[in-house]
Structure formats: C-alpha cells, structure tokens
Amino acid sequence: MVDRSQIRQQMRQQRNALSAQQQSDAAHHVERLISRSRFYRNSQRIACYITNDSELSLELLIERIWLENKCCYLPVLDSIHHNRLWFAPYRPDSKMRLNRFGIPEPLCGKRELVRAQSLDLIMAPLVAFDKAGNRLGMGGGYYDRSLAFLLRRRYWRKPRLCGVAYNFQQVKQLPRQSWDVPLSTIATESSLYQPE
C-alpha cells in the first residue's frame, strides 16, 4: 500500500532542495510548454496558483495570461464552507491578503468570485502524480471537493484540470479514491502528459 504521507514528505524535501536556478529554469520550460498547447490557446478564463512550499512557479504563465488579455484567477478559500475553493480575478494591480495557510489571495468583493464551473482551465499544484492522471495534493481535498461535479460528467469536461509538477514528482502508481478528480493533463518542465 502506498504511504501518502511518506510520499508527501519525500517530494516536498526534493522540491525544497532545488536551487533557485533549477526552479527558474523549470518555470521557464513549463510556461513555454503550456502556452504552446491547444488547451491553453483555447482557454480564456484560466486559474493559476501562487507558489507555496517550493511548488513549480506559474509566475511567467500568469504574466503571459495578462499580456494576452486572458482572465487570470487564483483559488480563494471559501469563508463559509472551509473545505472548498472559489476563484478570484487576479490582475497586476490586485491587492492581496494571506489566507489561514499563509498563501496570498486576491482581496475582492464576493460578487467577483466565481466557481470552478465558470473556468476553462485550472492549473493545480500537486505533490505527486502518476501517468493515469491521479494527483496527490497536500491532503486538504480542496480541489477534489471544488471539482467533484466533474466526476458526474461524461462528455463535457469543463474546466480542464492540469496538474503542474517537477518531473521527479511522478510516481509509478497512486491509489485512486472515489472522490479523487483525475487530471486532464500534467505539465512538467519537460513534457505535457495526457493520462493513459
């Protein structure tokens, strides 16, 4: 049986051991791969994330989204249902605040927040992944609960869920729970994987 906490610890240690240059190089490569993809080009409303705990940075992709006049969103913790996400518009002049985990979120009115269903593409951080599209996150289940509606859809799979990770975060196999929302794509610094 796969020990999820052991995988989390190991992968986080490996991420934290990367040099600033290795992190920067990976961010450049992943931005180039994603921005050239069809799923990115066909998306207008794109959710990204602010790097936390040495996750692969999407800062360059966010800048491209702004440059191309697409709409960028960041996840925001739901203030009522503390285990779900909303998505807030993120602009170059957005005022930010730290959530309860110390992660920056755009400060905006409730009317500006959107649900995942309104987005075309969600870029999700992860701790580990496998080629079947299984994702291991930090353990809070925020993305799975916020995207659970995708499990009930057979054909129309919007938004597309793209996991972002370093190559070394790939493992042979992760167990899939009934509530796990599989990834549509995985982006690393060297490849875009389509789940098998």
Rosetta constraint file for C-alpha pairs under 8 A:
AtomPair CA 2 CA 174 HARMONIC 6.97 0.50
AtomPair CA 2 CA 175 HARMONIC 7.30 0.50
AtomPair CA 3 CA 7 HARMONIC 6.39 0.50
AtomPair CA 4 CA 8 HARMONIC 6.15 0.50
AtomPair CA 4 CA 136 HARMONIC 7.73 0.50
AtomPair CA 5 CA 9 HARMONIC 6.18 0.50
AtomPair CA 6 CA 10 HARMONIC 6.14 0.50
AtomPair CA 7 CA 11 HARMONIC 6.01 0.50
AtomPair CA 7 CA 127 HARMONIC 7.99 0.50
AtomPair CA 7 CA 128 HARMONIC 7.49 0.50
AtomPair CA 8 CA 12 HARMONIC 6.00 0.50
AtomPair CA 8 CA 127 HARMONIC 6.09 0.50
AtomPair CA 8 CA 128 HARMONIC 7.49 0.50
AtomPair CA 8 CA 138 HARMONIC 7.25 0.50
AtomPair CA 9 CA 13 HARMONIC 6.19 0.50
AtomPair CA 10 CA 14 HARMONIC 6.35 0.50
AtomPair CA 11 CA 15 HARMONIC 6.17 0.50
AtomPair CA 11 CA 127 HARMONIC 6.29 0.50
AtomPair CA 11 CA 128 HARMONIC 7.17 0.50
AtomPair CA 11 CA 169 HARMONIC 6.29 0.50
AtomPair CA 12 CA 16 HARMONIC 6.09 0.50
AtomPair CA 12 CA 53 HARMONIC 7.44 0.50
AtomPair CA 12 CA 54 HARMONIC 7.65 0.50
AtomPair CA 12 CA 127 HARMONIC 7.08 0.50
AtomPair CA 13 CA 17 HARMONIC 6.19 0.50
AtomPair CA 14 CA 18 HARMONIC 6.77 0.50
AtomPair CA 15 CA 53 HARMONIC 7.99 0.50
AtomPair CA 15 CA 54 HARMONIC 5.67 0.50
AtomPair CA 15 CA 55 HARMONIC 7.01 0.50
AtomPair CA 16 CA 53 HARMONIC 7.33 0.50
AtomPair CA 16 CA 54 HARMONIC 5.67 0.50
AtomPair CA 18 CA 22 HARMONIC 5.96 0.50
AtomPair CA 18 CA 23 HARMONIC 6.42 0.50
AtomPair CA 19 CA 23 HARMONIC 6.31 0.50
AtomPair CA 20 CA 24 HARMONIC 6.10 0.50
AtomPair CA 21 CA 25 HARMONIC 6.04 0.50
AtomPair CA 22 CA 26 HARMONIC 6.14 0.50
AtomPair CA 23 CA 27 HARMONIC 6.20 0.50
AtomPair CA 23 CA 56 HARMONIC 6.83 0.50
AtomPair CA 23 CA 57 HARMONIC 7.56 0.50
AtomPair CA 24 CA 28 HARMONIC 6.32 0.50
AtomPair CA 24 CA 57 HARMONIC 7.95 0.50
AtomPair CA 25 CA 29 HARMONIC 6.30 0.50
AtomPair CA 26 CA 30 HARMONIC 6.08 0.50
AtomPair CA 26 CA 56 HARMONIC 7.16 0.50
AtomPair CA 26 CA 166 HARMONIC 7.50 0.50
AtomPair CA 26 CA 188 HARMONIC 7.83 0.50
AtomPair CA 26 CA 189 HARMONIC 4.90 0.50
AtomPair CA 27 CA 31 HARMONIC 6.07 0.50
AtomPair CA 27 CA 56 HARMONIC 6.29 0.50
AtomPair CA 27 CA 57 HARMONIC 5.46 0.50
AtomPair CA 27 CA 58 HARMONIC 6.50 0.50
AtomPair CA 27 CA 59 HARMONIC 7.80 0.50
AtomPair CA 27 CA 60 HARMONIC 7.08 0.50
AtomPair CA 27 CA 189 HARMONIC 7.03 0.50
AtomPair CA 28 CA 32 HARMONIC 6.30 0.50
AtomPair CA 28 CA 60 HARMONIC 7.02 0.50
AtomPair CA 28 CA 189 HARMONIC 7.89 0.50
AtomPair CA 29 CA 33 HARMONIC 6.29 0.50
AtomPair CA 29 CA 189 HARMONIC 5.01 0.50
AtomPair CA 29 CA 190 HARMONIC 6.81 0.50
AtomPair CA 30 CA 34 HARMONIC 6.07 0.50
AtomPair CA 30 CA 187 HARMONIC 6.57 0.50
AtomPair CA 30 CA 188 HARMONIC 5.89 0.50
AtomPair CA 30 CA 189 HARMONIC 4.64 0.50
AtomPair CA 30 CA 190 HARMONIC 7.17 0.50
AtomPair CA 31 CA 35 HARMONIC 5.91 0.50
AtomPair CA 31 CA 58 HARMONIC 7.03 0.50
AtomPair CA 31 CA 60 HARMONIC 6.23 0.50
AtomPair CA 31 CA 61 HARMONIC 5.19 0.50
AtomPair CA 32 CA 36 HARMONIC 6.24 0.50
AtomPair CA 33 CA 37 HARMONIC 6.48 0.50
AtomPair CA 33 CA 187 HARMONIC 7.67 0.50
AtomPair CA 33 CA 189 HARMONIC 7.86 0.50
AtomPair CA 33 CA 190 HARMONIC 7.95 0.50
AtomPair CA 33 CA 191 HARMONIC 7.23 0.50
AtomPair CA 33 CA 192 HARMONIC 7.13 0.50
AtomPair CA 34 CA 40 HARMONIC 6.34 0.50
AtomPair CA 34 CA 187 HARMONIC 7.15 0.50
AtomPair CA 34 CA 192 HARMONIC 7.78 0.50
AtomPair CA 35 CA 40 HARMONIC 5.89 0.50
AtomPair CA 35 CA 41 HARMONIC 6.94 0.50
AtomPair CA 35 CA 61 HARMONIC 7.35 0.50
AtomPair CA 36 CA 40 HARMONIC 7.22 0.50
AtomPair CA 36 CA 41 HARMONIC 7.20 0.50
AtomPair CA 37 CA 41 HARMONIC 6.36 0.50
AtomPair CA 38 CA 42 HARMONIC 6.03 0.50
AtomPair CA 39 CA 43 HARMONIC 6.30 0.50
AtomPair CA 39 CA 121 HARMONIC 7.86 0.50
AtomPair CA 40 CA 121 HARMONIC 7.49 0.50
AtomPair CA 43 CA 70 HARMONIC 7.99 0.50
AtomPair CA 43 CA 120 HARMONIC 5.36 0.50
AtomPair CA 43 CA 121 HARMONIC 6.34 0.50
AtomPair CA 44 CA 70 HARMONIC 5.04 0.50
AtomPair CA 44 CA 71 HARMONIC 6.05 0.50
AtomPair CA 44 CA 120 HARMONIC 6.52 0.50
AtomPair CA 45 CA 70 HARMONIC 6.36 0.50
AtomPair CA 45 CA 71 HARMONIC 4.84 0.50
AtomPair CA 45 CA 72 HARMONIC 6.19 0.50
AtomPair CA 45 CA 73 HARMONIC 7.41 0.50
AtomPair CA 45 CA 118 HARMONIC 7.83 0.50
AtomPair CA 45 CA 119 HARMONIC 5.13 0.50
AtomPair CA 45 CA 120 HARMONIC 5.30 0.50
AtomPair CA 45 CA 121 HARMONIC 6.63 0.50
AtomPair CA 46 CA 70 HARMONIC 7.53 0.50
AtomPair CA 46 CA 71 HARMONIC 6.14 0.50
AtomPair CA 46 CA 72 HARMONIC 5.12 0.50
AtomPair CA 46 CA 73 HARMONIC 6.07 0.50
AtomPair CA 46 CA 119 HARMONIC 6.19 0.50
AtomPair CA 46 CA 120 HARMONIC 6.00 0.50
AtomPair CA 46 CA 121 HARMONIC 4.84 0.50
AtomPair CA 46 CA 122 HARMONIC 5.84 0.50
AtomPair CA 46 CA 123 HARMONIC 7.56 0.50
AtomPair CA 47 CA 72 HARMONIC 5.68 0.50
AtomPair CA 47 CA 73 HARMONIC 4.36 0.50
AtomPair CA 47 CA 74 HARMONIC 5.44 0.50
AtomPair CA 47 CA 75 HARMONIC 7.23 0.50
AtomPair CA 47 CA 87 HARMONIC 7.23 0.50
AtomPair CA 47 CA 119 HARMONIC 7.22 0.50
AtomPair CA 47 CA 121 HARMONIC 6.25 0.50
AtomPair CA 47 CA 122 HARMONIC 4.62 0.50
AtomPair CA 47 CA 123 HARMONIC 5.86 0.50
AtomPair CA 48 CA 58 HARMONIC 6.95 0.50
AtomPair CA 48 CA 62 HARMONIC 7.19 0.50
AtomPair CA 48 CA 72 HARMONIC 6.97 0.50
AtomPair CA 48 CA 73 HARMONIC 6.17 0.50
AtomPair CA 48 CA 74 HARMONIC 5.47 0.50
AtomPair CA 48 CA 75 HARMONIC 7.57 0.50
AtomPair CA 48 CA 122 HARMONIC 6.32 0.50
AtomPair CA 48 CA 123 HARMONIC 4.96 0.50
AtomPair CA 48 CA 124 HARMONIC 6.88 0.50
AtomPair CA 49 CA 58 HARMONIC 6.97 0.50
AtomPair CA 49 CA 74 HARMONIC 5.48 0.50
AtomPair CA 49 CA 75 HARMONIC 6.69 0.50
AtomPair CA 49 CA 123 HARMONIC 7.10 0.50
AtomPair CA 49 CA 124 HARMONIC 7.03 0.50
AtomPair CA 49 CA 125 HARMONIC 7.31 0.50
AtomPair CA 50 CA 57 HARMONIC 7.30 0.50
AtomPair CA 50 CA 58 HARMONIC 7.20 0.50
AtomPair CA 50 CA 59 HARMONIC 7.55 0.50
AtomPair CA 50 CA 74 HARMONIC 7.52 0.50
AtomPair CA 50 CA 103 HARMONIC 7.41 0.50
AtomPair CA 50 CA 104 HARMONIC 6.97 0.50
AtomPair CA 51 CA 55 HARMONIC 5.37 0.50
AtomPair CA 51 CA 56 HARMONIC 6.72 0.50
AtomPair CA 51 CA 57 HARMONIC 5.40 0.50
AtomPair CA 51 CA 58 HARMONIC 7.27 0.50
AtomPair CA 52 CA 103 HARMONIC 6.84 0.50
AtomPair CA 55 CA 125 HARMONIC 6.75 0.50
AtomPair CA 55 CA 126 HARMONIC 7.78 0.50
AtomPair CA 55 CA 165 HARMONIC 7.21 0.50
AtomPair CA 56 CA 125 HARMONIC 7.64 0.50
AtomPair CA 56 CA 164 HARMONIC 6.87 0.50
AtomPair CA 56 CA 165 HARMONIC 5.95 0.50
AtomPair CA 56 CA 166 HARMONIC 6.68 0.50
AtomPair CA 58 CA 62 HARMONIC 6.14 0.50
AtomPair CA 59 CA 63 HARMONIC 6.33 0.50
AtomPair CA 60 CA 64 HARMONIC 6.31 0.50
AtomPair CA 61 CA 65 HARMONIC 6.18 0.50
AtomPair CA 62 CA 66 HARMONIC 6.37 0.50
AtomPair CA 62 CA 72 HARMONIC 6.88 0.50
AtomPair CA 63 CA 67 HARMONIC 6.12 0.50
AtomPair CA 64 CA 68 HARMONIC 6.05 0.50
AtomPair CA 65 CA 69 HARMONIC 6.27 0.50
AtomPair CA 65 CA 70 HARMONIC 5.15 0.50
AtomPair CA 65 CA 71 HARMONIC 6.77 0.50
AtomPair CA 65 CA 72 HARMONIC 6.46 0.50
AtomPair CA 66 CA 70 HARMONIC 5.93 0.50
AtomPair CA 66 CA 71 HARMONIC 7.00 0.50
AtomPair CA 66 CA 72 HARMONIC 7.12 0.50
AtomPair CA 66 CA 91 HARMONIC 7.38 0.50
AtomPair CA 66 CA 92 HARMONIC 7.86 0.50
AtomPair CA 71 CA 89 HARMONIC 7.18 0.50
AtomPair CA 71 CA 90 HARMONIC 7.79 0.50
AtomPair CA 72 CA 89 HARMONIC 5.91 0.50
AtomPair CA 72 CA 90 HARMONIC 5.41 0.50
AtomPair CA 72 CA 91 HARMONIC 7.05 0.50
AtomPair CA 73 CA 87 HARMONIC 5.67 0.50
AtomPair CA 73 CA 88 HARMONIC 5.13 0.50
AtomPair CA 73 CA 89 HARMONIC 4.37 0.50
AtomPair CA 73 CA 90 HARMONIC 5.04 0.50
AtomPair CA 74 CA 87 HARMONIC 5.33 0.50
AtomPair CA 74 CA 88 HARMONIC 5.37 0.50
AtomPair CA 74 CA 89 HARMONIC 6.54 0.50
AtomPair CA 74 CA 90 HARMONIC 6.24 0.50
AtomPair CA 74 CA 105 HARMONIC 6.85 0.50
AtomPair CA 74 CA 106 HARMONIC 7.25 0.50
AtomPair CA 75 CA 85 HARMONIC 5.95 0.50
AtomPair CA 75 CA 86 HARMONIC 5.80 0.50
AtomPair CA 75 CA 87 HARMONIC 4.51 0.50
AtomPair CA 75 CA 88 HARMONIC 6.38 0.50
AtomPair CA 75 CA 105 HARMONIC 7.11 0.50
AtomPair CA 76 CA 85 HARMONIC 5.50 0.50
AtomPair CA 76 CA 86 HARMONIC 5.12 0.50
AtomPair CA 76 CA 87 HARMONIC 5.54 0.50
AtomPair CA 76 CA 88 HARMONIC 6.43 0.50
AtomPair CA 76 CA 99 HARMONIC 8.00 0.50
AtomPair CA 76 CA 105 HARMONIC 5.93 0.50
AtomPair CA 76 CA 106 HARMONIC 7.64 0.50
AtomPair CA 77 CA 82 HARMONIC 6.52 0.50
AtomPair CA 77 CA 83 HARMONIC 7.40 0.50
AtomPair CA 77 CA 84 HARMONIC 6.27 0.50
AtomPair CA 77 CA 85 HARMONIC 4.90 0.50
AtomPair CA 77 CA 86 HARMONIC 6.32 0.50
AtomPair CA 77 CA 99 HARMONIC 7.36 0.50
AtomPair CA 78 CA 82 HARMONIC 5.33 0.50
AtomPair CA 78 CA 83 HARMONIC 7.01 0.50
AtomPair CA 78 CA 84 HARMONIC 5.55 0.50
AtomPair CA 78 CA 85 HARMONIC 5.36 0.50
AtomPair CA 78 CA 86 HARMONIC 6.03 0.50
AtomPair CA 83 CA 140 HARMONIC 7.46 0.50
AtomPair CA 83 CA 141 HARMONIC 7.26 0.50
AtomPair CA 83 CA 142 HARMONIC 5.56 0.50
AtomPair CA 83 CA 145 HARMONIC 7.33 0.50
AtomPair CA 84 CA 142 HARMONIC 5.09 0.50
AtomPair CA 84 CA 143 HARMONIC 7.26 0.50
AtomPair CA 84 CA 145 HARMONIC 6.08 0.50
AtomPair CA 84 CA 146 HARMONIC 5.32 0.50
AtomPair CA 85 CA 115 HARMONIC 7.61 0.50
AtomPair CA 85 CA 142 HARMONIC 6.26 0.50
AtomPair CA 85 CA 143 HARMONIC 7.07 0.50
AtomPair CA 85 CA 146 HARMONIC 5.79 0.50
AtomPair CA 86 CA 113 HARMONIC 6.10 0.50
AtomPair CA 86 CA 114 HARMONIC 5.80 0.50
AtomPair CA 86 CA 115 HARMONIC 5.27 0.50
AtomPair CA 86 CA 116 HARMONIC 6.96 0.50
AtomPair CA 86 CA 146 HARMONIC 7.97 0.50
AtomPair CA 87 CA 113 HARMONIC 5.52 0.50
AtomPair CA 87 CA 114 HARMONIC 5.21 0.50
AtomPair CA 87 CA 115 HARMONIC 6.16 0.50
AtomPair CA 87 CA 116 HARMONIC 6.95 0.50
AtomPair CA 88 CA 105 HARMONIC 7.88 0.50
AtomPair CA 88 CA 106 HARMONIC 6.29 0.50
AtomPair CA 88 CA 108 HARMONIC 7.13 0.50
AtomPair CA 88 CA 112 HARMONIC 6.50 0.50
AtomPair CA 88 CA 113 HARMONIC 4.83 0.50
AtomPair CA 88 CA 114 HARMONIC 6.56 0.50
AtomPair CA 89 CA 106 HARMONIC 7.18 0.50
AtomPair CA 89 CA 112 HARMONIC 7.02 0.50
AtomPair CA 89 CA 113 HARMONIC 7.18 0.50
AtomPair CA 90 CA 94 HARMONIC 5.98 0.50
AtomPair CA 90 CA 106 HARMONIC 6.24 0.50
AtomPair CA 94 CA 106 HARMONIC 6.04 0.50
AtomPair CA 94 CA 107 HARMONIC 7.12 0.50
AtomPair CA 95 CA 106 HARMONIC 5.83 0.50
AtomPair CA 95 CA 107 HARMONIC 5.50 0.50
AtomPair CA 95 CA 108 HARMONIC 7.95 0.50
AtomPair CA 96 CA 104 HARMONIC 5.93 0.50
AtomPair CA 96 CA 105 HARMONIC 5.37 0.50
AtomPair CA 96 CA 106 HARMONIC 4.46 0.50
AtomPair CA 96 CA 107 HARMONIC 5.17 0.50
AtomPair CA 97 CA 104 HARMONIC 5.35 0.50
AtomPair CA 97 CA 105 HARMONIC 5.43 0.50
AtomPair CA 97 CA 106 HARMONIC 6.43 0.50
AtomPair CA 97 CA 107 HARMONIC 6.13 0.50
AtomPair CA 98 CA 102 HARMONIC 4.95 0.50
AtomPair CA 98 CA 103 HARMONIC 5.16 0.50
AtomPair CA 98 CA 104 HARMONIC 4.39 0.50
AtomPair CA 98 CA 105 HARMONIC 6.04 0.50
AtomPair CA 99 CA 103 HARMONIC 5.45 0.50
AtomPair CA 99 CA 104 HARMONIC 6.29 0.50
AtomPair CA 99 CA 105 HARMONIC 6.60 0.50
AtomPair CA 108 CA 112 HARMONIC 6.59 0.50
AtomPair CA 108 CA 113 HARMONIC 7.70 0.50
AtomPair CA 109 CA 113 HARMONIC 7.20 0.50
AtomPair CA 114 CA 118 HARMONIC 6.42 0.50
AtomPair CA 115 CA 119 HARMONIC 7.58 0.50
AtomPair CA 116 CA 146 HARMONIC 6.87 0.50
AtomPair CA 116 CA 147 HARMONIC 6.74 0.50
AtomPair CA 116 CA 159 HARMONIC 6.97 0.50
AtomPair CA 117 CA 158 HARMONIC 6.78 0.50
AtomPair CA 117 CA 159 HARMONIC 6.38 0.50
AtomPair CA 118 CA 159 HARMONIC 7.59 0.50
AtomPair CA 119 CA 158 HARMONIC 7.25 0.50
AtomPair CA 119 CA 159 HARMONIC 5.48 0.50
AtomPair CA 120 CA 158 HARMONIC 5.93 0.50
AtomPair CA 120 CA 159 HARMONIC 4.46 0.50
AtomPair CA 120 CA 160 HARMONIC 6.27 0.50
AtomPair CA 121 CA 158 HARMONIC 7.45 0.50
AtomPair CA 121 CA 159 HARMONIC 4.95 0.50
AtomPair CA 121 CA 160 HARMONIC 4.74 0.50
AtomPair CA 121 CA 161 HARMONIC 6.11 0.50
AtomPair CA 121 CA 162 HARMONIC 7.35 0.50
AtomPair CA 122 CA 159 HARMONIC 6.51 0.50
AtomPair CA 122 CA 160 HARMONIC 6.18 0.50
AtomPair CA 122 CA 161 HARMONIC 5.03 0.50
AtomPair CA 122 CA 162 HARMONIC 6.09 0.50
AtomPair CA 123 CA 161 HARMONIC 6.26 0.50
AtomPair CA 123 CA 162 HARMONIC 4.91 0.50
AtomPair CA 123 CA 163 HARMONIC 5.85 0.50
AtomPair CA 123 CA 164 HARMONIC 6.62 0.50
AtomPair CA 124 CA 143 HARMONIC 7.96 0.50
AtomPair CA 124 CA 161 HARMONIC 7.03 0.50
AtomPair CA 124 CA 162 HARMONIC 6.05 0.50
AtomPair CA 124 CA 163 HARMONIC 4.78 0.50
AtomPair CA 124 CA 164 HARMONIC 6.00 0.50
AtomPair CA 125 CA 137 HARMONIC 7.26 0.50
AtomPair CA 125 CA 163 HARMONIC 5.85 0.50
AtomPair CA 125 CA 164 HARMONIC 5.25 0.50
AtomPair CA 125 CA 165 HARMONIC 6.71 0.50
AtomPair CA 126 CA 135 HARMONIC 6.48 0.50
AtomPair CA 126 CA 136 HARMONIC 5.91 0.50
AtomPair CA 126 CA 137 HARMONIC 4.69 0.50
AtomPair CA 126 CA 138 HARMONIC 7.20 0.50
AtomPair CA 126 CA 163 HARMONIC 6.39 0.50
AtomPair CA 126 CA 164 HARMONIC 6.44 0.50
AtomPair CA 126 CA 165 HARMONIC 6.24 0.50
AtomPair CA 127 CA 135 HARMONIC 7.59 0.50
AtomPair CA 127 CA 136 HARMONIC 5.48 0.50
AtomPair CA 127 CA 137 HARMONIC 5.18 0.50
AtomPair CA 127 CA 138 HARMONIC 6.62 0.50
AtomPair CA 127 CA 165 HARMONIC 7.30 0.50
AtomPair CA 127 CA 169 HARMONIC 6.55 0.50
AtomPair CA 128 CA 135 HARMONIC 6.02 0.50
AtomPair CA 128 CA 136 HARMONIC 4.99 0.50
AtomPair CA 128 CA 137 HARMONIC 7.07 0.50
AtomPair CA 128 CA 165 HARMONIC 7.49 0.50
AtomPair CA 128 CA 169 HARMONIC 4.75 0.50
AtomPair CA 128 CA 170 HARMONIC 5.66 0.50
AtomPair CA 128 CA 171 HARMONIC 6.62 0.50
AtomPair CA 129 CA 133 HARMONIC 6.63 0.50
AtomPair CA 129 CA 134 HARMONIC 5.50 0.50
AtomPair CA 129 CA 135 HARMONIC 4.61 0.50
AtomPair CA 129 CA 136 HARMONIC 6.05 0.50
AtomPair CA 129 CA 169 HARMONIC 6.43 0.50
AtomPair CA 129 CA 170 HARMONIC 4.98 0.50
AtomPair CA 129 CA 171 HARMONIC 6.05 0.50
AtomPair CA 129 CA 173 HARMONIC 7.82 0.50
AtomPair CA 129 CA 174 HARMONIC 7.08 0.50
AtomPair CA 130 CA 134 HARMONIC 5.55 0.50
AtomPair CA 130 CA 135 HARMONIC 7.03 0.50
AtomPair CA 130 CA 170 HARMONIC 5.47 0.50
AtomPair CA 130 CA 171 HARMONIC 5.33 0.50
AtomPair CA 130 CA 172 HARMONIC 5.91 0.50
AtomPair CA 130 CA 173 HARMONIC 5.41 0.50
AtomPair CA 130 CA 174 HARMONIC 6.28 0.50
AtomPair CA 131 CA 170 HARMONIC 7.71 0.50
AtomPair CA 131 CA 172 HARMONIC 7.63 0.50
AtomPair CA 131 CA 173 HARMONIC 7.67 0.50
AtomPair CA 131 CA 193 HARMONIC 7.27 0.50
AtomPair CA 131 CA 194 HARMONIC 7.64 0.50
AtomPair CA 131 CA 195 HARMONIC 5.30 0.50
AtomPair CA 131 CA 196 HARMONIC 6.10 0.50
AtomPair CA 132 CA 173 HARMONIC 7.87 0.50
AtomPair CA 132 CA 195 HARMONIC 4.63 0.50
AtomPair CA 132 CA 196 HARMONIC 5.04 0.50
AtomPair CA 133 CA 182 HARMONIC 5.23 0.50
AtomPair CA 133 CA 183 HARMONIC 4.73 0.50
AtomPair CA 133 CA 184 HARMONIC 6.79 0.50
AtomPair CA 133 CA 185 HARMONIC 7.12 0.50
AtomPair CA 133 CA 186 HARMONIC 7.34 0.50
AtomPair CA 133 CA 194 HARMONIC 7.61 0.50
AtomPair CA 133 CA 195 HARMONIC 4.79 0.50
AtomPair CA 133 CA 196 HARMONIC 7.44 0.50
AtomPair CA 134 CA 174 HARMONIC 6.25 0.50
AtomPair CA 134 CA 175 HARMONIC 7.64 0.50
AtomPair CA 134 CA 176 HARMONIC 6.53 0.50
AtomPair CA 134 CA 180 HARMONIC 7.64 0.50
AtomPair CA 134 CA 181 HARMONIC 7.74 0.50
AtomPair CA 134 CA 182 HARMONIC 5.28 0.50
AtomPair CA 134 CA 183 HARMONIC 6.39 0.50
AtomPair CA 135 CA 163 HARMONIC 7.51 0.50
AtomPair CA 135 CA 174 HARMONIC 7.57 0.50
AtomPair CA 135 CA 180 HARMONIC 7.90 0.50
AtomPair CA 135 CA 182 HARMONIC 6.79 0.50
AtomPair CA 135 CA 183 HARMONIC 6.93 0.50
AtomPair CA 136 CA 174 HARMONIC 7.67 0.50
AtomPair CA 137 CA 141 HARMONIC 7.46 0.50
AtomPair CA 141 CA 145 HARMONIC 6.10 0.50
AtomPair CA 142 CA 146 HARMONIC 6.07 0.50
AtomPair CA 143 CA 147 HARMONIC 5.91 0.50
AtomPair CA 144 CA 148 HARMONIC 5.70 0.50
AtomPair CA 144 CA 179 HARMONIC 6.66 0.50
AtomPair CA 144 CA 180 HARMONIC 5.76 0.50
AtomPair CA 144 CA 181 HARMONIC 5.53 0.50
AtomPair CA 145 CA 179 HARMONIC 7.74 0.50
AtomPair CA 147 CA 151 HARMONIC 7.86 0.50
AtomPair CA 147 CA 181 HARMONIC 6.84 0.50
AtomPair CA 148 CA 152 HARMONIC 7.57 0.50
AtomPair CA 148 CA 179 HARMONIC 7.02 0.50
AtomPair CA 148 CA 180 HARMONIC 7.96 0.50
AtomPair CA 148 CA 181 HARMONIC 6.59 0.50
AtomPair CA 149 CA 153 HARMONIC 7.01 0.50
AtomPair CA 150 CA 157 HARMONIC 6.42 0.50
AtomPair CA 150 CA 158 HARMONIC 7.64 0.50
AtomPair CA 150 CA 181 HARMONIC 7.19 0.50
AtomPair CA 151 CA 181 HARMONIC 6.55 0.50
AtomPair CA 153 CA 157 HARMONIC 6.59 0.50
AtomPair CA 160 CA 183 HARMONIC 7.91 0.50
AtomPair CA 160 CA 184 HARMONIC 5.98 0.50
AtomPair CA 160 CA 185 HARMONIC 7.97 0.50
AtomPair CA 161 CA 182 HARMONIC 7.89 0.50
AtomPair CA 161 CA 183 HARMONIC 5.27 0.50
AtomPair CA 161 CA 184 HARMONIC 5.23 0.50
AtomPair CA 161 CA 185 HARMONIC 6.64 0.50
AtomPair CA 162 CA 183 HARMONIC 5.82 0.50
AtomPair CA 162 CA 184 HARMONIC 5.79 0.50
AtomPair CA 162 CA 185 HARMONIC 4.67 0.50
AtomPair CA 162 CA 186 HARMONIC 5.38 0.50
AtomPair CA 162 CA 187 HARMONIC 6.83 0.50
AtomPair CA 163 CA 183 HARMONIC 6.31 0.50
AtomPair CA 163 CA 185 HARMONIC 6.34 0.50
AtomPair CA 163 CA 186 HARMONIC 4.62 0.50
AtomPair CA 163 CA 187 HARMONIC 6.11 0.50
AtomPair CA 164 CA 186 HARMONIC 5.88 0.50
AtomPair CA 164 CA 187 HARMONIC 4.89 0.50
AtomPair CA 164 CA 188 HARMONIC 6.00 0.50
AtomPair CA 165 CA 169 HARMONIC 6.32 0.50
AtomPair CA 165 CA 186 HARMONIC 7.49 0.50
AtomPair CA 165 CA 187 HARMONIC 6.42 0.50
AtomPair CA 165 CA 188 HARMONIC 5.15 0.50
AtomPair CA 165 CA 189 HARMONIC 7.70 0.50
AtomPair CA 166 CA 170 HARMONIC 7.86 0.50
AtomPair CA 166 CA 188 HARMONIC 5.11 0.50
AtomPair CA 166 CA 189 HARMONIC 6.14 0.50
AtomPair CA 167 CA 188 HARMONIC 5.60 0.50
AtomPair CA 167 CA 189 HARMONIC 6.70 0.50
AtomPair CA 167 CA 190 HARMONIC 7.23 0.50
AtomPair CA 176 CA 180 HARMONIC 6.22 0.50
AtomPair CA 183 CA 195 HARMONIC 7.34 0.50
AtomPair CA 184 CA 194 HARMONIC 6.61 0.50
AtomPair CA 184 CA 195 HARMONIC 6.71 0.50
AtomPair CA 185 CA 192 HARMONIC 6.68 0.50
AtomPair CA 185 CA 193 HARMONIC 5.59 0.50
AtomPair CA 185 CA 194 HARMONIC 4.96 0.50
AtomPair CA 185 CA 195 HARMONIC 6.48 0.50
AtomPair CA 186 CA 192 HARMONIC 5.63 0.50
AtomPair CA 186 CA 193 HARMONIC 4.97 0.50
AtomPair CA 186 CA 194 HARMONIC 6.70 0.50
AtomPair CA 186 CA 195 HARMONIC 7.80 0.50
AtomPair CA 187 CA 191 HARMONIC 6.06 0.50
AtomPair CA 187 CA 192 HARMONIC 4.62 0.50
AtomPair CA 187 CA 193 HARMONIC 6.45 0.50
AtomPair CA 188 CA 192 HARMONIC 6.41 0.50
